Every structure is written in structure tokens, then in C-alpha cells.
């Protein structure tokens, strides 16, 4: 009997669902997406996930018997062994959903699971900026800051599977309130949510900045894309905000470097679009705060996979051992 040739990846997000079909090496062959429509409830989202899986098999004109494995990238908390998703915050109405059991029953194929940060780390390690490295840390840089840690080519999970919450290291004990309830977390200082808050606060103090104009005069649109545009145009306040956010980012990365000694940090989402506006000051702070001055500074780069990282992440989960 010929070996099964394909892998099926499913990426579950708060706003979109995606499915991808790849060959045995992980090369994407087909992909399809649809809105999550999370407010419509868990059954609606589950139906959407199953529909996407069936749809992509139809597109490729193959059956589930041709698939070796399903890889699933999903929001945490998730038990990567059992595939149970525990009330993810961006999927309202979900209880403890045994998604692995549901998928395996529907398609008759083994399924593997991981949270979206670990899946993205695996994707960049296997297909993106992490190719050729053994030890790396990937950071999501969006609404919050999550992390995926790879040591000797494998995801490091910790004792209870909760390793990688890099955004919740405390940098400023009396700093701004974080969504986790603590103050001064790295996430509260340089995530997308934090940057939006900082922009709005600073523009009130500095009405001469071009950012409010770039936002069409609407304070609610003062967000990282405006900050990027203004900084590239030379707006001094925007450049100052990037400098400070990069400083806090680099400080947090130095803490991680002192503990984990990775070869490379790979930053996704906002860091891809901001590029050196964010990375250059972060590198300076990383160099300032790192302990061992006698070894090379870890590389600090933007992620390469861009908008396809969800699909590649799900496929990378399927490939992971």
C-alpha cells in the first residue's frame, strides 16, 4: 500500500478559521479560510472547522484516507496531548471542547494539537526565519505577547505545559496595569494593546504630533499602523514611542537570553510591519541588559511567514515529533 502523502492543517483564531493541505514535507498545496463568527457559539465554530476540512479535501480531490495526520493550531489554554480546548478567551461560549476526539471521529485520522504561539514557533523553525537554528524563541507581538520556546529542535513546555508566557514577566512593578491583573508586565509595555494605549495618552499631551491627523482625527484609530506611518515620516513623538517600547522589549528579551541562551529571537505580527523601528532599539536594550558579554548576542529578526503563519503553524504541528 502506498504511503499517505498529505498533511491537513487547521488554524483556529478568534476572527478567522483556516485549513491547509500540504505534502509530506510541509509544502502548502491548497488553503482555504472563513470567518470564525465566534459570537454565534461553539457549535457554529465547530461546524465551520469541519466544513473547512471537508472543503479542502474536495478542492484537492482526495479522501481522508490519503491524509497521514491533522495538525491543529488553536488558542490556549489547550491540552496538547488530549486536544481539549479549555474556554479560550477569544471563543466565547466554549467550555472544555474535546476537539481532538471530534476531528478524529469525523475524519478517521490521527490529530495533533498545540497552542498558536507554539505552532507559530514551530512554523518559523521549520519553514521561516528559524531554519538552521537549534535554540530559538518566537514571540507573538499583537494584542498580547505570547511565546514559543524551542530547545534542541523541540518545543519546551515546562512541567505543566505552561512554558512560554514570556509577556508576563514583570519589568516595572509599579507600571501600567496588564490584562492579567499584574502591573508592569512586558505585555503591558510593548504589545499592540499597550502601544495603542500609549499613543492615545501621548497624543493628548502632544497635539502637535501628526498621528491624530493620520488617524483621520479619530482617537479610536490611534494604533500601531498609525505609529508606523508617522515614524516613517519622521514624527518625533512616534519615533520616541518606538524607542521606549523597543527598550522594554529588549529588556525582556535580555531576561530570556540570560535564562535560555537562544541563538535567535524571532518576532511576529507588529514587529514584521514595524521592522527596524522596533527591532533597532530592542537590540540596543538587549545588548545593554544581557549578562554574558563574552558570547555572541542572540540574533533578533522579524518572522518570515507573515500572513500564512497560521497555516504553516498547523502543518508544523502535524510534522512535529
Residue pairs with C-beta under 8 A, 6 or more apart in sequence:
3 24
3 68
4 24
4 65
4 66
4 67
4 68
5 23
5 24
5 66
5 68
6 21
6 22
6 23
6 24
6 29
6 60
6 62
6 66
6 67
6 68
7 21
7 22
7 23
7 24
7 26
7 67
7 68
7 69
7 70
7 71
7 315
7 318
7 319
8 19
8 20
8 21
8 53
8 56
8 57
8 67
8 69
8 70
8 71
8 107
8 109
8 318
9 18
9 19
9 20
9 21
9 22
9 70
9 71
9 72
9 73
9 311
9 312
9 313
9 314
9 315
9 317
9 318
10 17
10 18
10 19
10 20
10 49
10 52
10 53
10 70
10 71
10 72
10 73
10 103
10 314
11 17
11 18
11 19
11 20
11 72
11 73
11 74
11 116
11 119
11 310
11 311
11 313
11 314
12 36
12 45
12 49
12 72
12 73
12 74
12 75
12 91
12 116
13 36
13 75
13 90
13 116
13 310
14 36
14 38
14 75
14 90
14 91
15 35
15 36
15 38
16 33
16 34
16 35
16 36
16 310
17 33
17 34
17 35
17 36
17 45
17 48
17 49
17 52
18 31
18 32
18 33
18 52
18 310
18 311
18 314
19 31
19 32
19 33
19 52
19 53
19 55
19 56
19 311
20 28
20 30
20 31
20 56
20 311
20 312
20 314
20 315
21 28
21 29
21 30
21 31
21 56
21 57
21 59
21 60
21 62
22 28
22 29
22 315
22 318
23 29
24 68
26 126
26 127
26 312
26 315
26 316
26 319
28 308
28 311
28 312
28 315
29 60
30 56
30 59
30 60
31 56
31 308
31 311
32 52
32 55
32 56
32 59
33 52
34 48
34 51
34 52
36 45
36 48
36 91
37 44
37 45
37 48
38 45
38 90
38 91
38 92
38 93
39 92
41 93
42 91
42 93
42 94
42 95
42 97
45 91
45 94
46 97
46 99
46 102
49 99
49 103
50 102
50 103
50 106
53 70
53 103
53 106
53 107
57 63
57 64
57 67
64 107
64 108
64 109
65 108
67 107
67 109
68 109
68 110
68 318
69 109
69 110
69 111
69 112
69 318
70 103
70 104
70 107
70 109
70 110
70 111
70 112
70 318
71 111
71 112
71 114
71 119
71 314
71 315
71 316
71 317
71 318
71 319
71 320
72 83
72 99
72 100
72 103
72 111
72 112
72 113
72 114
72 314
72 317
73 114
73 115
73 116
73 119
73 120
73 310
73 313
73 314
73 317
74 85
74 88
74 99
74 113
74 114
74 115
74 116
75 85
75 88
75 89
75 90
75 91
75 115
75 116
76 86
76 88
76 115
76 116
76 117
77 85
77 86
77 87
77 88
77 115
78 84
78 85
78 86
78 88
78 113
78 114
78 115
79 86
79 113
79 161
80 112
80 113
80 114
80 115
80 118
80 157
80 161
81 113
82 98
82 100
83 98
83 99
83 100
83 101
83 103
83 111
83 112
83 113
84 96
84 97
84 98
84 99
84 100
85 91
85 94
85 96
85 97
85 99
86 96
87 94
87 95
87 96
88 94
99 113
100 111
100 113
103 109
103 111
104 110
104 111
112 317
112 318
112 320
113 317
114 122
114 155
114 317
114 320
115 146
115 164
116 140
116 146
116 310
116 313
117 138
117 140
117 146
117 147
117 148
117 164
118 148
118 155
118 157
118 164
118 317
119 148
119 310
119 313
119 314
119 316
119 317
120 138
120 140
120 148
120 268
120 303
120 305
120 309
120 310
120 313
121 130
121 136
121 137
121 138
121 147
121 148
121 149
121 150
121 155
121 266
122 148
122 150
122 155
122 313
122 316
122 317
122 319
122 320
123 305
123 309
123 312
123 313
123 315
123 316
124 130
124 136
124 138
124 266
124 268
124 303
124 304
124 305
124 309
125 131
125 133
125 136
125 138
125 150
125 153
125 316
126 312
126 316
126 319
127 304
127 305
127 312
127 316
128 266
128 303
128 304
128 305
128 309
128 312
129 264
129 266
129 301
129 302
129 303
129 304
130 136
130 138
130 150
130 264
130 266
133 263
133 264
134 150
134 151
134 152
134 153
134 263
135 150
135 151
135 152
135 260
135 261
135 262
135 263
135 264
136 149
136 150
136 262
136 263
136 264
136 265
136 266
137 147
137 148
137 149
137 150
137 166
137 253
137 256
137 260
137 262
137 264
137 265
137 266
138 147
138 148
138 150
138 265
138 266
138 267
138 268
138 303
139 145
139 146
139 147
139 166
139 167
139 265
139 266
139 267
139 268
139 271
140 146
140 147
140 268
140 269
141 190
141 191
141 192
141 267
141 268
141 269
141 270
141 271
142 191
142 192
142 268
142 269
142 270
143 191
143 192
143 193
144 167
144 179
144 187
144 191
144 193
145 166
145 167
145 186
145 187
145 190
145 191
146 164
146 165
146 166
146 167
147 164
147 165
147 166
147 167
147 256
148 155
148 164
149 155
149 156
149 163
149 164
149 260
149 262
150 156
151 260
154 321
155 320
156 163
156 164
157 163
157 164
158 164
166 186
166 252
166 256
167 185
167 186
167 187
167 191
167 252
168 178
168 180
168 182
168 185
168 186
168 187
169 185
169 186
169 252
169 255
169 256
170 182
170 183
170 184
170 185
171 184
171 185
171 186
171 189
171 248
171 251
171 252
172 183
172 184
172 189
173 183
173 184
174 183
174 184
175 183
175 184
175 185
175 188
175 189
176 183
176 184
176 188
176 189
176 194
176 197
177 183
177 188
178 184
178 185
178 187
178 188
179 187
179 188
179 193
180 187
186 248
186 249
186 251
186 252
187 193
187 194
188 194
189 245
189 248
189 249
190 245
190 246
190 248
190 249
190 252
192 223
192 224
192 269
192 270
194 245
195 223
195 224
195 227
195 241
195 245
195 270
196 222
196 223
196 224
198 241
198 244
198 245
199 211
199 222
199 223
199 224
199 226
199 227
199 241
200 219
200 222
202 209
202 237
202 241
203 209
203 211
203 212
203 219
203 222
203 237
206 237
209 230
209 235
209 236
209 237
209 238
210 230
210 233
210 235
210 238
211 222
211 226
211 227
211 230
211 235
211 237
211 238
212 219
212 222
214 226
214 229
214 230
215 221
215 222
215 223
215 226
224 270
224 273
224 274
225 273
227 238
227 241
227 242
227 274
228 273
228 274
228 277
230 237
230 238
231 238
231 239
231 241
231 242
231 274
231 277
232 277
239 277
242 274
242 277
242 278
242 281
243 281
244 281
245 278
245 281
246 277
246 278
246 279
246 280
246 281
246 282
246 284
246 285
247 281
247 282
247 284
247 285
248 285
249 278
249 281
249 282
249 285
250 281
250 282
250 283
250 284
250 285
250 286
250 287
250 288
250 289
251 285
251 286
251 289
253 265
253 282
253 285
253 286
253 298
253 300
254 285
254 286
254 288
254 289
254 290
254 291
255 289
256 262
256 265
257 265
257 286
257 290
257 298
258 290
258 291
258 292
261 292
261 295
261 298
262 298
263 298
263 299
264 298
264 299
264 300
264 301
265 298
265 299
265 300
265 301
266 301
266 302
266 303
267 278
267 279
267 300
267 301
267 302
267 303
268 302
268 303
268 309
269 303
270 278
271 278
271 279
271 302
271 303
272 302
272 303
272 306
275 302
279 300
279 301
279 302
282 300
283 297
283 300
286 297
286 298
286 300
287 297
290 297
303 309
305 312
